[in-house]
Amino acid sequence: MVMICRLIAVAAITFLSTSADALTMQECREQYKADHARGVRTPWDIYQVKVCGIDTKASAPAKKPTQ
């Protein structure tokens, strides 16, 4: 029953967050620590994407060539 409640909580957070609501890395880290203390055991890489809206596979913007 506890696991179901945790899954519902993570699903609700995921549903309510959008990329427009993306957190900074520091905010995400703090939220992850708080959720982890409450028993949410989502892996960090998945948590960043699903809860914080951080694309962990995004590359840095390409530098413009100098002339």
Residue pairs with C-beta under 8 A, 6 or more apart in sequence:
2 39
6 39
6 40
6 41
9 40
10 40
10 42
10 50
10 51
13 50
13 51
14 50
14 51
17 50
17 51
17 52
17 53
18 53
19 53
21 53
22 52
22 53
22 54
23 31
23 52
23 53
23 54
25 54
27 52
28 47
28 48
28 51
28 52
28 54
31 51
31 52
32 44
32 47
32 51
32 52
35 42
35 47
35 51
42 50
42 51
45 56
48 54
48 56
49 55
49 56
